[in-house]
């Protein structure tokens, strides 16, 4: 089944403890992206990747890192999480770069930073 | 940066009614996308628009790319209970020729009229 998977789905952590949220797609998509969703603010793009080894900042990249060493995986790294990073995170992918291509979203990761 | 303003923020629907919502920006967009998000899920692409004036349908949904390229409209005809959810408009920002950065409106939440 074609899908985008994220792990973990739920995570509660404490300020300053490094964490990684994994994202994997099995559709051989070139384009992958991370968003955060907060009440009243909609979805905001954190980072995106046009292809392997190519990543760019979105609208809210501060406090986040990403890597794209292989096509299928696009992990989101929080080196020193803070409470303002408590949010619902979505990973998405599409066949090629270009927003008109159907973006498939993962199920979301709800992160709470205490 | 560019922003997308959606209205209304929320609305109630009664089965069988037609629903309209819109998305505006102070900047020109070359692509307009409409997504729907069901509770607990990631957004799903409904309609993509690529040309000013374009009118595109997907079942009971119809979306239009405004002539000024600064707005878009989504209409749902004969609404049914499963239409409830949050509808987002989205479009690509352009940074130095890259269109990978996607921005979203804050969403229009559809609920069933009590």
Interface residues (C-beta under 8 A of the other chain):
Chain A: X4 X31 X33 X35 X40 X41 X42 X43 X44 X45 X48 X49 X50 X56 X58 X59 X90 X92 X97 X98 X99 X100 X102 X103 X105 X106 X107 X108
Chain B: X1 X31 X33 X40 X41 X42 X43 X44 X45 X48 X50 X88 X90 X91 X92 X93 X95 X98 X99 X100 X101 X102 X103 X104 X105 X106 X107
